Amino acid sequence: MAAPMLRWKRLSGSTGPVPRPRHGHRAVAIKELMVVFGGGNEGIVDELHVYNTATNQWFIPAVRGDIPPGCAAYGFVCDGTRLLVFGGMVEYGKYSNDLYELQASRWEWKKLKPKPPKHGPPPCPRLGHSLSLVGSRCYLFGGLANDSEDPKNNIPRYLNDLYVLELKPGSGVHGWEIPVTHCMPPPPRESHTAVVFQPRLGKHPILIIYGGMSGCRLGDLWTLDVEWNYCLRGSCRCKGDRVSASILS
């Protein structure tokens, strides 16, 4: 069977407050809405914009609650109408390990304080990590930490740690866990991509990690069976950092 023909189309003529140019932001989809938060443009951006794909219109919701500071290169997942933001760069050389929840049904922010793992420390402040949702669990992997207490004197440390965050139904979280994996983990990295693939026939979900940066651009491919915590390295000839990937069902 021939592969389907894909065609890009640049959208124009949208109305409403269009976001200014930026990088390091994140976006998720809620039905016909695309929610865009943060990023960088002459400093860290704290703006929240929403694009309605049905009407080709942007709007800025009136948010309330524990509104987070601007951040870039953070983790962003969507569970129904609940959005979770973890970590990222909040100013030059200063990284975060704060966790925020946004209830998009009423545009209300809430700062969450998950319990630390029973065995080990909670995730350190970081940027460029991945945060992936599998059922009621978020999988946090890797990123870049700053081992210097002086934000102007950055001492980078690439990470390859893996954490799991259990979500409560509707709102809130339980706590961080450090799963035991039955394999050698991927090398440390940041700005990689991570997607969740659900095979057919009732097989376990697979977390797929590709590329990133660790002093040089990476082009390796890794998978993790999230039920058995067993990982496998694949093969890929291309290399890249700050890559993006998505699953189409």
C-alpha positions as CSV (number, residue, x, y, z in Angstrom):
1,M,0.0,0.0,0.0
2,A,1.4,3.4,-1.0
3,A,2.0,5.9,1.7
4,P,-0.6,8.7,1.9
5,M,0.3,12.1,0.4
6,L,0.8,14.7,3.1
7,R,0.6,18.4,2.4
8,W,1.4,21.3,4.6
9,K,-0.8,24.4,4.5
10,R,0.1,27.7,6.1
11,L,-2.9,29.2,7.9
12,S,-3.7,32.8,7.4
13,G,-6.5,35.2,8.2
14,S,-6.9,34.2,11.8
15,T,-8.5,36.7,14.1
16,G,-7.9,37.6,17.7
17,P,-4.7,38.3,19.7
18,V,-2.1,36.3,17.7
19,P,0.9,35.2,19.9
20,R,4.2,37.0,19.2
21,P,7.1,34.9,17.8
22,R,8.8,32.6,20.3
23,H,10.7,29.3,20.8
24,G,10.8,26.8,23.6
25,H,7.1,26.9,24.1
26,R,4.8,23.9,24.3
27,A,1.3,23.2,22.9
28,V,-1.4,20.6,23.5
29,A,-4.8,19.9,21.9
30,I,-8.2,19.8,23.7
31,K,-10.8,18.8,21.2
32,E,-10.8,21.7,18.6
33,L,-8.6,23.9,20.8
34,M,-4.8,24.3,20.7
35,V,-3.4,25.6,24.0
36,V,0.0,27.4,23.8
37,F,2.0,28.4,26.9
38,G,5.3,30.1,27.6
39,G,8.5,30.1,25.5
40,G,11.2,32.6,24.9
41,N,11.2,36.0,23.2
42,E,13.7,38.5,24.7
43,G,13.1,36.9,28.0
44,I,10.8,34.2,29.2
45,V,7.2,34.5,28.1
46,D,4.3,33.9,30.6
47,E,1.5,34.2,28.1
48,L,-1.3,31.6,27.6
49,H,-2.9,31.7,24.1
50,V,-5.7,29.4,22.8
51,Y,-6.3,28.8,19.1
52,N,-9.8,27.5,17.9
53,T,-9.2,25.3,14.9
54,A,-12.9,25.4,14.0
55,T,-13.2,29.2,13.8
56,N,-9.5,30.1,13.0
57,Q,-9.5,32.4,16.0
58,W,-7.1,33.1,18.8
59,F,-8.1,34.2,22.3
60,I,-6.5,34.8,25.7
61,P,-8.5,33.2,28.5
62,A,-9.0,35.0,31.8
63,V,-7.0,32.7,34.1
64,R,-7.1,32.7,37.9
65,G,-5.6,30.8,40.7
66,D,-1.9,30.0,41.3
67,I,-0.7,31.4,38.0
68,P,2.8,30.1,37.2
69,P,5.7,32.3,36.1
70,G,6.7,32.2,32.4
71,C,8.8,29.2,31.5
72,A,10.4,27.6,28.5
73,A,11.5,24.0,27.5
74,Y,9.2,22.5,30.2
75,G,7.1,19.4,30.3
76,F,3.5,19.7,29.1
77,V,0.8,17.0,29.0
78,C,-3.0,17.0,28.6
79,D,-5.4,14.6,30.4
80,G,-8.9,15.4,29.2
81,T,-9.4,19.1,30.1
82,R,-6.6,19.0,32.7
83,L,-3.1,20.3,31.7
84,L,0.1,19.7,33.7
85,V,3.2,21.9,33.4
86,F,6.5,20.7,35.0
87,G,9.9,22.3,35.3
88,G,11.5,24.4,32.6
89,M,13.6,27.5,32.5
90,V,12.0,30.4,34.4
91,E,14.9,32.9,33.8
92,Y,18.4,32.6,32.3
93,G,20.3,29.9,34.1
94,K,17.5,29.3,36.6
95,Y,15.5,26.1,36.2
96,S,12.3,24.9,37.9
97,N,11.0,21.7,39.3
98,D,7.5,23.1,40.2
99,L,4.4,21.4,39.0
100,Y,1.2,23.3,38.0
101,E,-2.2,22.1,36.9
102,L,-4.5,24.0,34.6
103,Q,-8.2,23.1,34.6
104,A,-9.1,24.3,31.1
105,S,-12.8,23.9,31.8
106,R,-12.6,27.0,34.0
107,W,-9.1,28.3,33.2
108,E,-7.9,27.9,36.8
109,W,-4.3,27.3,37.7
110,K,-3.2,25.3,40.8
111,K,0.3,24.6,42.1
112,L,0.6,21.0,43.1
113,K,3.0,19.5,45.6
114,P,3.4,15.8,44.9
115,K,4.9,13.6,47.6
116,P,8.6,12.7,47.1
117,P,9.6,9.1,46.2
118,K,9.8,6.6,49.0
119,H,13.4,5.7,47.9
120,G,15.3,8.7,46.5
121,P,15.0,12.4,45.9
122,P,12.3,14.1,43.9
123,P,13.1,15.4,40.4
124,C,15.7,18.2,40.4
125,P,15.1,21.5,38.5
126,R,15.6,21.0,34.8
127,L,14.7,21.9,31.3
128,G,14.5,20.1,28.0
129,H,13.0,17.0,29.6
130,S,10.1,14.9,28.3
131,L,6.8,14.4,30.1
132,S,4.5,11.7,28.6
133,L,1.1,10.5,29.7
134,V,0.3,6.8,29.8
135,G,-3.2,6.2,31.3
136,S,-3.2,7.9,34.7
137,R,0.6,8.1,34.9
138,C,3.1,10.7,33.7
139,Y,6.6,9.6,32.7
140,L,9.3,12.1,33.2
141,F,12.7,11.4,31.5
142,G,16.0,13.2,31.2
143,G,16.6,16.9,30.7
144,L,19.3,19.4,31.6
145,A,20.2,20.5,35.1
146,N,22.4,23.4,36.3
147,D,24.8,22.3,39.1
148,S,25.8,25.9,39.9
149,E,24.0,28.0,42.5
150,D,25.0,31.1,40.5
151,P,22.6,31.3,37.5
152,K,25.2,33.4,35.6
153,N,27.8,30.5,36.0
154,N,26.0,27.6,34.3
155,I,27.4,24.1,35.1
156,P,25.3,21.9,32.8
157,R,24.5,18.3,33.8
158,Y,22.6,16.1,31.4
159,L,20.1,13.7,33.0
160,N,18.8,10.2,32.2
161,D,16.7,9.7,35.3
162,L,13.1,8.3,35.0
163,Y,10.2,9.3,37.3
164,V,6.6,8.3,37.3
165,L,3.8,10.6,38.6
166,E,0.5,9.1,39.5
167,L,-2.5,11.3,38.8
168,K,-5.6,11.5,40.9
169,P,-9.0,11.3,39.0
170,G,-10.1,14.7,37.8
171,S,-7.6,16.9,39.7
172,G,-4.4,16.6,41.8
173,V,-1.6,14.0,41.9
174,H,-0.4,11.4,44.4
175,G,3.4,11.5,44.3
176,W,6.6,10.7,42.4
177,E,7.9,7.2,42.0
178,I,11.3,6.0,40.8
179,P,10.6,2.8,38.8
180,V,13.1,0.0,38.7
181,T,14.0,-0.7,35.0
182,H,15.4,-4.0,33.9
183,C,17.9,-2.7,31.5
184,M,20.7,-0.1,30.8
185,P,18.9,3.3,30.5
186,P,19.5,5.6,27.5
187,P,22.4,7.9,27.9
188,P,21.7,11.3,29.5
189,R,20.1,13.9,27.2
190,E,17.9,17.0,26.8
191,S,15.7,18.3,24.0
192,H,14.8,14.8,22.9
193,T,11.4,13.6,21.9
194,A,9.2,11.1,23.6
195,V,5.9,9.7,22.4
196,V,3.7,6.9,23.6
197,F,2.6,4.1,21.2
198,Q,-0.2,1.8,22.0
199,P,0.2,-1.5,20.0
200,R,-2.9,-3.4,19.0
201,L,-4.0,-6.8,20.4
202,G,-3.8,-5.6,24.0
203,K,0.0,-5.3,24.1
204,H,1.6,-3.0,26.6
205,P,2.1,0.7,25.8
206,I,5.6,1.7,24.6
207,L,7.4,4.9,25.4
208,I,9.7,5.8,22.4
209,I,12.6,8.2,22.9
210,Y,14.6,9.7,20.0
211,G,17.6,11.9,19.7
212,G,18.4,15.0,21.7
213,M,21.5,16.7,22.9
214,S,24.3,15.6,25.3
215,G,27.2,17.8,24.3
216,C,26.6,16.6,20.8
217,R,23.6,15.8,18.7
218,L,22.1,12.3,19.3
219,G,20.4,10.0,16.8
220,D,19.7,6.9,18.9
221,L,16.2,5.4,19.4
222,W,15.0,3.8,22.6
223,T,11.8,2.1,23.7
224,L,10.5,1.3,27.2
225,D,7.7,-1.2,27.9
226,V,5.9,0.8,30.7
227,E,4.3,-2.3,32.2
228,W,7.4,-4.4,32.5
229,N,9.9,-1.4,32.6
230,Y,12.0,-3.2,30.0
231,C,13.9,-1.0,27.5
232,L,15.3,-1.7,24.1
233,R,17.7,0.3,21.8
234,G,16.6,0.6,18.2
235,S,18.6,1.8,15.2
236,C,18.3,5.1,13.4
237,R,20.8,6.8,11.1
238,C,19.7,10.4,11.5
239,K,20.8,12.7,14.3
240,G,19.1,15.8,15.8
241,D,18.5,17.9,18.8
242,R,15.4,20.0,19.6
243,V,13.4,17.5,17.5
244,S,9.7,17.0,17.7
245,A,7.5,13.9,17.1
246,S,3.9,12.9,17.4
247,I,1.8,9.7,17.1
248,L,-1.0,9.7,14.5
249,S,-3.7,7.0,15.1
